[in-house]
Amino acid sequence: MVTIDENRFFTVMVEFEVEPQFQQVLIDGITDQVDQYFPHFTGFVSASFHASDDGRRVVNYGQWRSKESWMRSSSATGLDIAKESIAEVIKRCGARTAKVDFFQVARVIEG
């Protein structure tokens, strides 16, 4: 299990919009590629996928050791294949990328 700590990881969040019947197909298709390729990239920590209750959105929360490791992986061998496969899944599901943002965990409150 990944622990979310303050100021520890560089976080990339991607939000997709999709029709409800394709929400799980989108998640399965992208996670297959992430699972196959991303663990081999230096600095990759984890990727989580969140499905909205209405079935119309998927949020991907990816963590990297640093912004630099994320940037290095962007040009790594194998990423082009993963990107092409992910783009194909997105197209097949009729999804669109609604938003891409970068974050640093500023505060964590645990219960």
All heavy atoms as an XYZ file, in Angstrom:
892
protein
N       0.838     -1.183      0.000
C       0.000      0.000      0.000
C       0.879      1.241      0.000
O       1.842      1.327      0.739
C      -0.925     -0.008      1.214
C      -1.647      1.299      1.345
S      -3.308      1.322      1.999
C      -4.185      0.158      1.058
N       0.523      2.186     -0.815
C       1.273      3.426     -0.915
C       0.807      4.380      0.171
O      -0.383      4.517      0.433
C       1.064      4.067     -2.310
C       1.735      5.407     -2.388
C       1.586      3.131     -3.382
N       1.765      5.023      0.801
C       1.462      6.011      1.825
C       1.584      7.396      1.212
O       2.557      7.682      0.510
C       2.451      5.891      3.003
O       2.374      4.567      3.517
C       2.132      6.887      4.089
N       0.626      8.246      1.478
C       0.674      9.617      0.991
C       1.255     10.475      2.104
O       0.664     10.609      3.171
C      -0.727     10.119      0.588
C      -1.288      9.244     -0.526
C      -0.666     11.572      0.149
C      -2.731      9.539     -0.880
N       2.438     10.998      1.851
C       3.116     11.849      2.828
C       3.265     13.251      2.265
O       3.406     13.431      1.054
C       4.517     11.299      3.145
C       4.473      9.964      3.864
O       3.551      9.770      4.684
O       5.350      9.136      3.598
N       3.310     14.215      3.158
C       3.486     15.603      2.736
C       4.861     15.797      2.108
O       5.865     15.296      2.619
C       3.311     16.534      3.934
C       1.903     16.519      4.479
C       1.742     17.292      5.779
O       2.672     18.007      6.185
O       0.670     17.161      6.393
N       4.870     16.518      0.995
C       6.096     16.913      0.303
C       7.019     15.752     -0.032
O       8.237     15.909     -0.058
C       6.848     17.972      1.116
C       6.014     19.208      1.312
O       5.447     19.727      0.363
N       5.900     19.646      2.539
N       6.466     14.583     -0.273
C       7.298     13.425     -0.562
C       7.337     13.076     -2.046
O       8.375     12.709     -2.561
C       6.813     12.224      0.238
C       7.680     11.021      0.062
C       7.365      9.959      1.078
N       8.142      8.766      0.776
C       7.834      7.580      1.214
N       6.781      7.408      1.975
N       8.568      6.549      0.904
N       6.211     13.162     -2.731
C       6.141     12.737     -4.120
C       5.604     13.836     -5.021
O       4.871     14.712     -4.590
C       5.218     11.516     -4.268
C       5.659     10.310     -3.499
C       4.803      9.710     -2.599
C       6.916      9.774     -3.679
C       5.192      8.585     -1.894
C       7.329      8.653     -2.980
C       6.457      8.065     -2.086
N       5.950     13.709     -6.305
C       5.385     14.545     -7.358
C       4.138     13.816     -7.853
O       4.186     12.615     -8.129
C       6.409     14.710     -8.479
C       5.895     15.456     -9.673
C       5.643     16.813     -9.604
C       5.672     14.799    -10.872
C       5.180     17.509    -10.710
C       5.216     15.481    -11.995
C       4.974     16.840    -11.905
N       3.034     14.511     -7.933
C       1.763     13.884     -8.275
C       1.216     14.445     -9.581
O       1.177     15.655     -9.773
C       0.735     14.120     -7.146
O       1.284     13.637     -5.918
C      -0.564     13.408     -7.429
N       0.803     13.530    -10.448
C       0.162     13.897    -11.712
C      -1.277     13.413    -11.625
O      -1.529     12.256    -11.326
C       0.861     13.215    -12.914
C       0.178     13.609    -14.214
C       2.341     13.550    -12.944
N      -2.223     14.322    -11.864
C      -3.641     13.942    -11.851
C      -4.230     14.219    -13.232
O      -4.079     15.307    -13.768
C      -4.394     14.713    -10.773
C      -3.944     14.333     -9.375
S      -4.890     15.133     -8.091
C      -6.317     14.064     -8.054
N      -4.882     13.189    -13.774
C      -5.518     13.300    -15.085
C      -6.986     12.947    -14.908
O      -7.322     11.907    -14.338
C      -4.873     12.345    -16.113
C      -5.513     12.535    -17.483
C      -3.368     12.540    -16.174
N      -7.846     13.808    -15.417
C      -9.288     13.549    -15.348
C      -9.811     13.312    -16.756
O      -9.528     14.081    -17.670
C     -10.014     14.738    -14.721
C     -11.498     14.508    -14.571
C     -12.215     15.667    -13.887
O     -11.540     16.569    -13.380
O     -13.451     15.649    -13.896
N     -10.539     12.219    -16.910
C     -11.149     11.869    -18.185
C     -12.666     11.980    -18.067
O     -13.227     11.671    -17.020
C     -10.830     10.412    -18.573
C      -9.375     10.129    -18.760
C      -8.621      9.576    -17.737
C      -8.758     10.398    -19.972
C      -7.284      9.296    -17.916
C      -7.417     10.127    -20.159
C      -6.673      9.577    -19.127
N     -13.295     12.371    -19.158
C     -14.754     12.332    -19.257
C     -15.098     11.202    -20.214
O     -14.467     11.056    -21.269
C     -15.294     13.664    -19.774
C     -15.117     14.791    -18.781
C     -15.664     16.119    -19.293
O     -16.101     16.185    -20.468
O     -15.647     17.078    -18.525
N     -16.113     10.404    -19.840
C     -16.458      9.214    -20.613
C     -17.936      8.898    -20.409
O     -18.521      9.278    -19.390
C     -15.556      8.022    -20.173
C     -15.813      7.636    -18.736
C     -15.669      6.837    -21.093
N     -18.531      8.227    -21.361
C     -19.908      7.764    -21.177
C     -19.892      6.617    -20.158
O     -18.946      5.822    -20.132
C     -20.505      7.301    -22.502
C     -20.757      8.440    -23.484
C     -21.722      9.479    -22.945
O     -22.769      9.096    -22.362
O     -21.436     10.685    -23.105
N     -20.933      6.524    -19.332
C     -20.940      5.528    -18.251
C     -20.656      4.088    -18.683
O     -19.970      3.356    -17.971
C     -22.347      5.656    -17.665
C     -22.740      7.073    -17.945
C     -22.123      7.382    -19.288
N     -21.140      3.683    -19.846
C     -20.926      2.299    -20.278
C     -19.454      2.005    -20.590
O     -19.067      0.842    -20.693
C     -21.817      1.932    -21.474
C     -21.498      2.654    -22.759
C     -22.259      3.949    -22.947
O     -22.682      4.600    -21.993
N     -22.438      4.343    -24.199
N     -18.628      3.054    -20.717
C     -17.217      2.867    -21.036
C     -16.276      3.164    -19.861
O     -15.066      3.028    -20.010
C     -16.814      3.742    -22.227
C     -17.457      3.315    -23.507
C     -18.403      4.117    -24.122
C     -17.125      2.111    -24.106
C     -19.010      3.734    -25.300
C     -17.720      1.714    -25.283
C     -18.672      2.521    -25.889
N     -16.834      3.537    -18.719
C     -15.982      3.915    -17.596
C     -15.030      2.784    -17.186
O     -13.817      2.979    -17.099
C     -16.820      4.352    -16.384
C     -15.970      4.857    -15.237
C     -16.797      5.166    -14.000
O     -17.527      4.301    -13.509
N     -16.693      6.392    -13.511
N     -15.557      1.598    -16.946
C     -14.705      0.493    -16.497
C     -13.793      0.003    -17.615
O     -12.650     -0.397    -17.376
C     -15.540     -0.666    -15.938
C     -14.709     -1.707    -15.206
C     -13.943     -1.119    -14.025
O     -14.510     -0.440    -13.176
N     -12.643     -1.373    -13.972
N     -14.272      0.073    -18.861
C     -13.450     -0.317    -20.015
C     -12.234      0.609    -20.101
O     -11.102      0.158    -20.343
C     -14.268     -0.261    -21.322
C     -13.404     -0.543    -22.537
C     -15.448     -1.220    -21.265
N     -12.454      1.898    -19.894
C     -11.369      2.878    -19.902
C     -10.364      2.577    -18.790
O      -9.159      2.512    -19.031
C     -11.926      4.295    -19.745
C     -10.894      5.422    -19.728
C     -10.257      5.586    -21.109
C     -11.531      6.727    -19.271
N     -10.859      2.360    -17.598
C      -9.978      2.056    -16.464
C      -9.177      0.785    -16.737
O      -7.952      0.768    -16.564
C     -10.788      1.932    -15.156
C     -11.351      3.297    -14.760
C      -9.920      1.353    -14.027
C     -12.369      3.248    -13.634
N      -9.843     -0.265    -17.166
C      -9.152     -1.535    -17.430
C      -8.094     -1.382    -18.521
O      -6.975     -1.895    -18.392
C     -10.152     -2.622    -17.824
C     -11.060     -3.034    -16.684
O     -10.749     -2.732    -15.515
O     -12.105     -3.660    -16.976
N      -8.439     -0.680    -19.586
C      -7.509     -0.515    -20.701
C      -6.274      0.283    -20.328
O      -5.145     -0.091    -20.674
N      -6.471      1.374    -19.602
C      -5.319      2.194    -19.202
C      -4.486      1.476    -18.149
O      -3.257      1.459    -18.232
C      -5.769      3.584    -18.706
C      -6.396      4.375    -19.855
C      -4.578      4.347    -18.120
C      -6.998      5.702    -19.443
N      -5.145      0.858    -17.171
C      -4.373      0.196    -16.111
C      -3.567     -0.982    -16.658
O      -2.470     -1.256    -16.151
C      -5.259     -0.273    -14.933
O      -6.276     -1.145    -15.410
C      -5.876      0.911    -14.216
N      -4.052     -1.659    -17.692
C      -3.268     -2.730    -18.311
C      -1.927     -2.188    -18.808
O      -0.879     -2.809    -18.611
C      -4.020     -3.366    -19.482
C      -5.148     -4.287    -19.035
O      -5.226     -4.612    -17.834
O      -5.957     -4.677    -19.910
N      -1.960     -1.029    -19.462
C      -0.737     -0.434    -19.994
C       0.164      0.105    -18.877
O       1.378     -0.086    -18.907
C      -1.080      0.683    -20.984
C      -1.827      0.204    -22.194
C      -1.118     -0.935    -22.903
O       0.068     -0.844    -23.205
N      -1.826     -2.029    -23.135
N      -0.440      0.759    -17.914
C       0.346      1.290    -16.789
C       1.021      0.141    -16.049
O       2.212      0.198    -15.739
C      -0.540      2.131    -15.839
C       0.202      2.472    -14.557
C      -1.006      3.409    -16.543
N       0.273     -0.923    -15.795
C       0.812     -2.082    -15.082
C       1.955     -2.746    -15.857
O       2.935     -3.197    -15.272
C      -0.305     -3.085    -14.815
C       0.121     -4.215    -13.904
O       0.837     -3.957    -12.916
O      -0.270     -5.367    -14.171
N       1.846     -2.768    -17.167
C       2.854     -3.418    -17.991
C       4.141     -2.600    -18.122
O       5.238     -3.153    -18.086
C       2.292     -3.692    -19.385
C       3.264     -4.409    -20.303
C       2.633     -4.784    -21.639
O       1.446     -4.621    -21.859
N       3.449     -5.284    -22.537
N       4.024     -1.285    -18.264
C       5.190     -0.469    -18.588
C       5.725      0.392    -17.438
O       6.930      0.507    -17.252
C       4.881      0.448    -19.781
C       4.703     -0.317    -21.061
C       3.434     -0.586    -21.561
C       5.801     -0.794    -21.767
C       3.267     -1.305    -22.740
C       5.645     -1.510    -22.951
C       4.373     -1.758    -23.422
O       4.213     -2.467    -24.577
N       4.855      1.038    -16.686
C       5.296      2.063    -15.755
C       6.172      1.561    -14.602
O       7.082      2.275    -14.190
C       4.101      2.837    -15.225
C       3.558      3.852    -16.207
C       3.275      3.497    -17.519
C       3.323      5.154    -15.820
C       2.785      4.409    -18.433
C       2.835      6.091    -16.725
C       2.560      5.716    -18.025
N       5.951      0.367    -14.055
C       6.824     -0.082    -12.960
C       8.304     -0.163    -13.345
O       9.169     -0.155    -12.478
C       6.271     -1.466    -12.605
C       4.837     -1.378    -12.968
C       4.837     -0.559    -14.249
N       8.603     -0.197    -14.642
C       9.989     -0.267    -15.100
C      10.652      1.109    -15.160
O      11.860      1.191    -15.353
C      10.048     -0.938    -16.482
C       9.414     -2.286    -16.491
N       9.962     -3.381    -15.849
C       8.256     -2.723    -17.036
C       9.174     -4.426    -16.009
N       8.130     -4.056    -16.727
N       9.871      2.166    -15.013
C      10.431      3.512    -15.080
C      10.966      3.914    -13.715
O      10.267      3.833    -12.699
C       9.382      4.529    -15.538
C       8.830      4.263    -16.913
C       7.494      4.450    -17.177
C       9.651      3.810    -17.937
C       6.978      4.206    -18.446
C       9.141      3.556    -19.208
C       7.807      3.762    -19.462
N      12.211      4.372    -13.695
C      12.833      4.821    -12.454
C      12.038      5.983    -11.872
O      11.714      6.935    -12.575
C      14.288      5.279    -12.714
O      14.982      4.188    -13.303
C      14.964      5.716    -11.446
N      11.701      5.882    -10.610
C      10.986      6.959     -9.937
C       9.482      6.786     -9.876
O       8.796      7.517     -9.174
N       8.944      5.814    -10.619
C       7.498      5.571    -10.564
C       7.151      4.962     -9.208
O       7.802      4.033     -8.749
C       7.071      4.623    -11.686
C       5.627      4.216    -11.614
C       4.624      5.106    -11.949
C       5.266      2.947    -11.190
C       3.278      4.731    -11.881
C       3.935      2.560    -11.123
C       2.943      3.456    -11.469
N       6.131      5.508     -8.556
C       5.706      5.021     -7.241
C       4.396      4.261     -7.360
O       4.302      3.103     -6.952
C       5.559      6.186     -6.229
C       5.017      5.694     -4.897
C       6.889      6.900     -6.042
N       3.370      4.903     -7.906
C       2.068      4.246     -7.978
C       1.134      4.998     -8.919
O       1.375      6.153     -9.262
C       1.415      4.191     -6.588
O       1.033      5.495     -6.181
N       0.059      4.305     -9.289
C      -1.022      4.913    -10.062
C      -2.334      4.402     -9.488
O      -2.497      3.207     -9.283
C      -0.911      4.552    -11.534
N      -3.222      5.321     -9.199
C      -4.542      4.973     -8.682
C      -5.583      5.519     -9.645
O      -5.396      6.587    -10.235
C      -4.767      5.602     -7.302
O      -3.785      5.172     -6.398
N      -6.677      4.784     -9.779
C      -7.744      5.200    -10.682
C      -9.041      5.284     -9.891
O      -9.403      4.349     -9.184
C      -7.869      4.213    -11.851
C      -6.688      4.282    -12.766
C      -5.511      3.620    -12.447
C      -6.740      5.049    -13.915
C      -4.405      3.704    -13.276
C      -5.629      5.144    -14.750
C      -4.463      4.465    -14.423
N      -9.725      6.408    -10.026
C     -10.948      6.666     -9.275
C     -12.105      6.824    -10.253
O     -12.012      7.594    -11.213
C     -10.794      7.949     -8.444
C      -9.588      7.923     -7.558
N      -9.653      7.544     -6.238
C      -8.284      8.191     -7.805
C      -8.442      7.602     -5.714
N      -7.589      7.988     -6.649
N     -13.187      6.097    -10.010
C     -14.365      6.131    -10.859
C     -15.453      6.950    -10.171
O     -15.784      6.694     -9.016
C     -14.867      4.709    -11.104
N     -16.012      7.930    -10.876
C     -17.079      8.733    -10.295
C     -18.354      7.900    -10.173
O     -18.572      6.959    -10.935
C     -17.361      9.974    -11.151
O     -17.895      9.599    -12.408
N     -19.172      8.244     -9.210
C     -20.428      7.522     -8.986
C     -21.374      7.589    -10.174
O     -22.134      6.660    -10.421
C     -21.146      8.063     -7.742
C     -20.539      7.548     -6.449
O     -19.750      6.580     -6.486
O     -20.857      8.119     -5.387
N     -21.323      8.698    -10.920
C     -22.239      8.825    -12.062
C     -21.724      8.120    -13.320
O     -22.409      8.092    -14.344
C     -22.552     10.296    -12.354
C     -21.353     11.092    -12.834
O     -20.239     10.523    -12.998
O     -21.515     12.316    -13.053
N     -20.513      7.560    -13.242
C     -19.956      6.813    -14.364
C     -19.358      7.659    -15.471
O     -18.890      7.129    -16.472
N     -19.333      8.967    -15.292
C     -18.925      9.864    -16.369
C     -17.491     10.387    -16.260
O     -17.011     11.065    -17.159
C     -19.878     11.047    -16.467
C     -21.281     10.595    -16.804
C     -22.203     11.755    -17.111
N     -23.490     11.266    -17.568
C     -23.740     10.877    -18.805
N     -22.803     10.923    -19.720
N     -24.939     10.437    -19.146
N     -16.813     10.079    -15.175
C     -15.440     10.575    -15.013
C     -14.543      9.499    -14.423
O     -14.974      8.656    -13.653
C     -15.411     11.813    -14.121
C     -16.003     13.041    -14.808
C     -16.112     14.236    -13.897
N     -17.087     13.895    -12.852
C     -16.908     14.138    -11.562
N     -15.839     14.740    -11.134
N     -17.822     13.792    -10.695
N     -13.277      9.592    -14.799
C     -12.229      8.757    -14.227
C     -11.090      9.705    -13.881
O     -10.708     10.544    -14.706
C     -11.725      7.695    -15.229
C     -10.493      6.967    -14.683
C     -12.835      6.699    -15.553
N     -10.592      9.598    -12.671
C      -9.440     10.398    -12.262
C      -8.283      9.445    -12.003
O      -8.421      8.484    -11.253
C      -9.746     11.251    -10.999
C      -8.492     11.975    -10.538
C     -10.869     12.240    -11.282
N      -7.165      9.735    -12.644
C      -5.932      8.975    -12.447
C      -5.015      9.822    -11.578
O      -4.738     10.974    -11.877
C      -5.283      8.676    -13.793
C      -3.848      8.197    -13.664
O      -2.997      8.670    -14.398
N      -3.565      7.283    -12.766
N      -4.565      9.209    -10.489
C      -3.682      9.864     -9.521
C      -2.366      9.101     -9.571
O      -2.292      7.963     -9.118
C      -4.346      9.756     -8.145
C      -3.612     10.361     -6.991
C      -3.889     11.660     -6.590
C      -2.673      9.626     -6.262
C      -3.240     12.217     -5.498
C      -2.028     10.176     -5.178
C      -2.312     11.468     -4.807
O      -1.667     12.015     -3.730
N      -1.342      9.687    -10.201
C      -0.055      9.017    -10.335
C       1.006      9.687     -9.494
O       1.068     10.914     -9.436
N       1.825      8.880     -8.838
C       2.882      9.446     -8.003
C       4.258      9.011     -8.505
O       4.463      7.849     -8.877
C       2.716      9.025     -6.553
C       1.511      9.687     -5.910
C       1.501      9.468     -4.413
O       1.542      8.343     -3.951
N       1.456     10.556     -3.672
N       5.169      9.962     -8.461
C       6.558      9.770     -8.874
C       7.464     10.294     -7.760
O       7.076     11.176     -7.006
C       6.825     10.537    -10.167
C       5.987     10.030    -11.294
C       4.682     10.346    -11.551
C       6.364      9.071    -12.269
N       4.237      9.645    -12.641
C       5.257      8.864    -13.111
C       7.544      8.376    -12.527
C       5.286      7.989    -14.175
C       7.583      7.511    -13.604
C       6.461      7.321    -14.415
N       8.656      9.772     -7.666
C       9.598     10.207     -6.619
C       9.907     11.694     -6.720
O      10.122     12.360     -5.726
C      10.886      9.408     -6.685
C      10.678      7.957     -6.435
C      11.252      7.520     -5.097
N      10.928      6.121     -4.893
C      10.071      5.688     -3.989
N       9.480      6.531     -3.185
N       9.808      4.413     -3.871
N       9.930     12.203     -7.952
C      10.217     13.628     -8.159
C       9.700     14.044     -9.532
O       9.419     13.190    -10.386
C      11.733     13.885     -8.097
O      12.379     13.234     -9.182
N       9.608     15.342     -9.737
C       9.216     15.850    -11.049
C      10.260     15.443    -12.087
O       9.929     15.106    -13.221
C       9.071     17.374    -11.010
C       8.588     17.966    -12.306
C       8.360     19.458    -12.189
C       7.778     20.010    -13.467
N       7.496     21.459    -13.344
N      11.519     15.456    -11.680
C      12.608     15.086    -12.580
C      12.478     13.628    -13.042
O      12.681     13.326    -14.215
C      13.972     15.310    -11.914
C      14.292     16.771    -11.674
C      13.491     17.412    -10.534
O      13.051     16.695     -9.596
O      13.277     18.636    -10.594
N      12.146     12.722    -12.119
C      11.995     11.310    -12.515
C      10.802     11.140    -13.446
O      10.850     10.345    -14.385
C      11.893     10.385    -11.299
O      10.748     10.653    -10.542
N       9.738     11.904    -13.230
C       8.592     11.858    -14.138
C       8.991     12.361    -15.524
O       8.661     11.750    -16.538
C       7.433     12.686    -13.574
C       6.275     12.789    -14.510
C       5.337     11.834    -14.766
C       5.941     13.910    -15.335
N       4.433     12.295    -15.697
C       4.784     13.563    -16.056
C       6.498     15.163    -15.515
C       4.187     14.432    -16.955
C       5.907     16.029    -16.416
C       4.752     15.657    -17.125
N       9.752     13.454    -15.558
C      10.180     14.017    -16.837
C      11.133     13.060    -17.569
O      11.019     12.893    -18.777
C      10.838     15.386    -16.622
C       9.823     16.451    -16.207
S      10.566     18.021    -15.755
C      11.297     18.517    -17.280
N      12.052     12.424    -16.841
C      12.969     11.456    -17.459
C      12.189     10.280    -18.044
O      12.484      9.804    -19.130
C      13.987     10.942    -16.439
C      15.206     11.815    -16.293
C      16.306     11.112    -15.521
N      15.883     10.538    -14.261
C      15.841     11.177    -13.101
N      16.194     12.441    -13.037
N      15.447     10.567    -12.008
N      11.181      9.834    -17.327
C      10.403      8.688    -17.805
C       9.604      9.054    -19.050
O       9.269      8.187    -19.854
C       9.480      8.160    -16.709
O       8.437      9.071    -16.476
N       9.299     10.336    -19.215
C       8.535     10.777    -20.386
C       9.274     10.520    -21.688
O       8.665     10.462    -22.748
C       8.201     12.267    -20.268
O       7.343     12.480    -19.185
N      10.599     10.373    -21.598
C      11.379     10.101    -22.805
C      11.977      8.690    -22.781
O      12.790      8.345    -23.619
C      12.498     11.138    -22.947
O      13.364     11.074    -21.833
N      11.552      7.871    -21.814
C      12.116      6.521    -21.661
C      11.625      5.586    -22.759
O      10.528      5.740    -23.295
C      11.738      5.951    -20.297
N      12.465      4.617    -23.077
C      12.099      3.579    -24.031
C      10.883      2.817    -23.493
O      10.831      2.486    -22.330
C      13.267      2.596    -24.212
O      14.412      3.329    -24.625
C      12.931      1.531    -25.233
N       9.935      2.584    -24.323
C       8.740      1.854    -23.911
C       7.556      2.767    -23.653
O       6.419      2.348    -23.778
N       7.817      4.022    -23.319
C       6.701      4.920    -23.037
C       5.909      5.222    -24.300
O       4.695      5.349    -24.246
C       7.167      6.208    -22.369
C       6.034      7.108    -21.900
C       5.230      6.405    -20.804
C       6.541      8.434    -21.399
N       6.587      5.310    -25.442
C       5.866      5.568    -26.691
C       4.830      4.483    -26.965
O       3.707      4.770    -27.368
C       6.834      5.663    -27.871
C       7.648      6.945    -27.845
O       7.245      7.894    -27.161
O       8.697      6.986    -28.514
N       5.204      3.235    -26.714
C       4.275      2.115    -26.915
C       3.093      2.252    -25.964
O       1.937      2.106    -26.355
C       4.990      0.766    -26.705
C       6.077      0.576    -27.758
C       3.987     -0.393    -26.747
C       7.028     -0.556    -27.462
N       3.392      2.544    -24.691
C       2.333      2.704    -23.692
C       1.428      3.873    -24.057
O       0.203      3.759    -23.987
C       2.936      2.900    -22.306
N       2.007      5.002    -24.457
C       1.218      6.182    -24.829
C       0.285      5.874    -26.002
O      -0.873      6.267    -25.995
C       2.131      7.352    -25.200
C       2.694      8.114    -24.048
C       3.517      9.271    -24.598
C       4.096     10.132    -23.531
N       4.922     11.226    -24.101
N       0.822      5.183    -27.009
C      -0.002      4.836    -28.174
C      -1.148      3.918    -27.775
O      -2.287      4.099    -28.224
C       0.859      4.160    -29.242
C       1.782      5.102    -29.969
C       2.692      4.385    -30.950
O       2.369      3.240    -31.354
O       3.718      4.976    -31.323
N      -0.864      2.939    -26.939
C      -1.902      2.006    -26.493
C      -2.942      2.703    -25.636
O      -4.140      2.449    -25.777
C      -1.272      0.858    -25.707
O      -0.408      0.121    -26.539
N      -2.498      3.590    -24.764
C      -3.434      4.347    -23.921
C      -4.292      5.265    -24.788
O      -5.506      5.359    -24.596
C      -2.682      5.126    -22.827
C      -2.120      4.136    -21.792
C      -3.588      6.163    -22.162
C      -1.141      4.740    -20.797
N      -3.675      5.926    -25.769
C      -4.431      6.799    -26.672
C      -5.486      5.998    -27.441
O      -6.605      6.481    -27.655
C      -3.482      7.498    -27.641
N      -5.154      4.775    -27.817
C      -6.101      3.909    -28.520
C      -7.288      3.557    -27.612
O      -8.441      3.566    -28.047
C      -5.386      2.638    -28.969
C      -6.228      1.734    -29.818
C      -5.445      0.502    -30.250
O      -4.376      0.672    -30.857
O      -5.915     -0.624    -29.964
N      -7.017      3.249    -26.353
C      -8.081      2.937    -25.386
C      -8.989      4.150    -25.214
O     -10.217      4.034    -25.229
C      -7.489      2.507    -24.024
C      -8.574      2.430    -22.955
C      -6.762      1.181    -24.141
N      -8.383      5.316    -25.047
C      -9.151      6.554    -24.856
C     -10.059      6.797    -26.058
O     -11.244      7.098    -25.906
C      -8.201      7.750    -24.616
C      -7.503      7.590    -23.262
C      -8.941      9.072    -24.693
C      -6.329      8.523    -23.045
N      -9.499      6.626    -27.259
C     -10.286      6.833    -28.486
C     -11.418      5.814    -28.582
O     -12.554      6.168    -28.889
C      -9.362      6.739    -29.699
C     -10.057      7.008    -31.005
C      -9.085      6.948    -32.164
C      -9.815      7.180    -33.467
N      -8.895      7.131    -34.611
N     -11.101      4.538    -28.332
C     -12.101      3.469    -28.424
C     -13.264      3.710    -27.456
O     -14.412      3.375    -27.751
C     -11.432      2.124    -28.152
C     -12.330      0.935    -28.388
C     -11.617     -0.387    -28.262
N     -11.112     -0.598    -26.914
C      -9.840     -0.828    -26.599
N      -8.913     -0.875    -27.527
N      -9.476     -1.004    -25.354
N     -12.970      4.303    -26.303
C     -14.011      4.554    -25.295
C     -14.714      5.889    -25.509
O     -15.652      6.219    -24.781
C     -13.396      4.531    -23.896
S     -12.835      2.890    -23.409
N     -14.258      6.650    -26.487
C     -14.866      7.960    -26.735
C     -14.627      8.930    -25.597
O     -15.374      9.884    -25.414
N     -13.560      8.690    -24.846
C     -13.251      9.552    -23.698
C     -12.460     10.758    -24.156
O     -11.852     10.766    -25.220
C     -12.452      8.768    -22.663
N     -12.482     11.760    -23.330
C     -11.617     12.908    -23.596
C     -10.930     13.293    -22.300
O     -11.478     13.120    -21.213
C     -12.382     14.063    -24.201
C     -13.325     14.788    -23.288
C     -13.959     15.970    -24.031
N     -14.626     16.856    -23.117
C     -14.047     17.862    -22.479
N     -12.778     18.127    -22.666
N     -14.728     18.631    -21.658
N      -9.716     13.777    -22.452
C      -8.965     14.246    -21.287
C      -9.520     15.608    -20.931
O      -9.432     16.546    -21.717
C      -7.459     14.347    -21.607
O      -7.017     13.089    -22.076
C      -6.674     14.760    -20.377
N     -10.108     15.700    -19.755
C     -10.713     16.948    -19.334
C      -9.692     17.865    -18.679
O      -9.762     19.080    -18.818
C     -11.856     16.672    -18.367
N      -8.731     17.243    -17.982
C      -7.805     18.072    -17.221
C      -6.572     17.276    -16.846
O      -6.657     16.108    -16.496
C      -8.520     18.538    -15.957
C      -7.937     19.719    -15.287
C      -8.861     20.144    -14.155
C      -8.626     21.594    -13.871
N      -9.451     22.098    -12.819
N      -5.414     17.921    -16.915
C      -4.163     17.351    -16.434
C      -3.522     18.398    -15.531
O      -3.372     19.550    -15.939
C      -3.185     17.019    -17.591
C      -1.877     16.482    -17.042
C      -3.808     16.042    -18.567
N      -3.194     18.008    -14.314
C      -2.572     18.932    -13.362
C      -1.453     18.246    -12.612
O      -1.416     17.018    -12.502
C      -3.605     19.444    -12.339
C      -4.527     20.496    -12.922
O      -4.025     21.451    -13.533
O      -5.749     20.353    -12.754
N      -0.554     19.043    -12.067
C       0.589     18.543    -11.309
C       0.521     19.104     -9.893
O       0.217     20.280     -9.711
C       1.888     18.970    -11.988
C       1.914     18.600    -13.438
C       1.629     19.540    -14.415
C       2.177     17.297    -13.821
C       1.628     19.189    -15.757
C       2.176     16.939    -15.159
C       1.902     17.888    -16.127
N       0.820     18.248     -8.907
C       0.669     18.638     -7.510
C       1.813     18.132     -6.652
O       2.489     17.165     -7.002
C      -0.633     18.049     -6.928
C      -1.879     18.557     -7.582
C      -2.429     17.900     -8.671
C      -2.523     19.690     -7.108
C      -3.583     18.350     -9.279
C      -3.685     20.146     -7.705
C      -4.210     19.475     -8.790
N       1.950     18.749     -5.527
C       2.793     18.272     -4.426
C       1.843     18.144     -3.249
O       1.007     19.014     -3.013
C       3.879     19.313     -4.127
C       4.937     18.867     -3.166
C       5.928     17.894     -3.796
O       6.113     17.858     -5.005
N       6.554     17.090     -2.989
N       1.927     17.036     -2.507
C       1.046     16.863     -1.344
C       1.436     17.910     -0.306
O       2.563     17.912      0.199
C       1.155     15.432     -0.755
C       0.285     15.311      0.475
C       0.760     14.408     -1.808
N       0.522     18.791      0.014
C       0.790     19.881      0.944
C       0.408     19.544      2.378
O       1.006     20.031      3.328
C       0.060     21.150      0.500
N      -0.600     18.685      2.519
C      -1.065     18.377      3.875
C      -1.808     17.064      3.856
O      -2.568     16.775      2.943
C      -2.011     19.493      4.349
C      -2.415     19.455      5.773
C      -1.261     19.924      6.669
N      -1.520     19.650      8.045
C      -2.082     20.512      8.901
N      -2.434     21.701      8.480
N      -2.283     20.164     10.143
N      -1.599     16.244      4.886
C      -2.285     14.975      5.036
C      -2.882     14.936      6.441
O      -2.208     15.239      7.419
C      -1.319     13.778      4.865
C      -2.031     12.466      5.160
C      -0.716     13.772      3.482
N      -4.152     14.593      6.530
C      -4.839     14.422      7.822
C      -5.353     12.999      7.856
O      -6.066     12.572      6.956
C      -5.990     15.425      7.984
C      -5.443     16.849      7.931
C      -6.752     15.156      9.282
C      -6.511     17.910      7.845
N      -4.962     12.249      8.848
C      -5.372     10.864      8.959
C      -6.337     10.678     10.114
O      -6.276     11.389     11.099
C      -4.141      9.966      9.168
C      -3.205     10.003      7.979
C      -2.024      9.095      8.148
O      -2.214      7.965      8.632
O      -0.913      9.509      7.779
N      -7.213      9.679      9.954
C      -8.197      9.420     10.995
C      -7.905      8.150     11.743
O      -7.065      7.376     11.437
